[in-house]
Amino acid sequence: MIPSETRYNSKAVRLSQALLDDIRQGQFGPEPSLPPAQQLAQSYSVSRPTMRRAMGLLSHRYPHLNMVPRASGRAFTGGSSALRQ
């Protein structure tokens, strides 16, 4: 857990937990990549910067998810299969 999460439950922190839950439940399928941040932001009704902060939190907490933008299409790698390892 990131120390600041225990004191401050920001929108990005809550979103990162919701996103993690959806990844674990296979919401995005078994693919090793997630939709682009803009598409995810629209799906969760948040701004793109908030989505990117949430993904950054997940990246920090779960480095094996490899939540970094891909050059083509700016999708993020790290689907539900990465959490099952």
C-alpha positions, -999 to 999 in steps of 0.1 A, spaced: 0 0 0 12 35 -8 16 55 24 -5 84 12 -34 60 5 -39 54 42 -44 91 49 -60 104 17 -86 85 -3 -85 106 -35 -105 99 -66 -74 84 -82 -70 60 -53 -106 49 -54 -104 46 -92 -72 25 -90 -90 1 -67 -120 -1 -90 -98 -6 -120 -78 -33 -102 -110 -51 -93 -122 -50 -129 -89 -63 -141 -90 -92 -116 -125 -100 -126 -115 -102 -163 -136 -72 -173 -111 -64 -200 -106 -100 -211 -75 -122 -210 -56 -98 -234 -24 -85 -220 -34 -49 -228 -60 -25 -216 -79 0 -237 -63 35 -241 -64 58 -211 -89 81 -228 -113 52 -235 -110 40 -199 -115 75 -186 -148 77 -205 -159 43 -193 -153 53 -157 -166 89 -161 -133 105 -150 -108 128 -167 -78 113 -185 -53 128 -160 -73 111 -131 -72 78 -150 -35 82 -157 -29 89 -119 -49 58 -110 -28 37 -135 3 52 -120 -7 41 -86 -14 6 -99 20 6 -117 37 16 -84 19 -11 -64 20 -38 -90 51 -33 -112 46 -66 -129 14 -52 -145 37 -30 -167 11 -2 -168 30 19 -193 17 34 -226 24 15 -257 37 36 -286 9 25 -310 -26 35 -298 -14 44 -263 -30 14 -248 -17 1 -215 -2 -34 -211 -11 -55 -181 -44 -75 -184 -60 -99 -160 -35 -126 -169 -7 -105 -153 -25 -105 -120 -28 -143 -120 9 -148 -121 
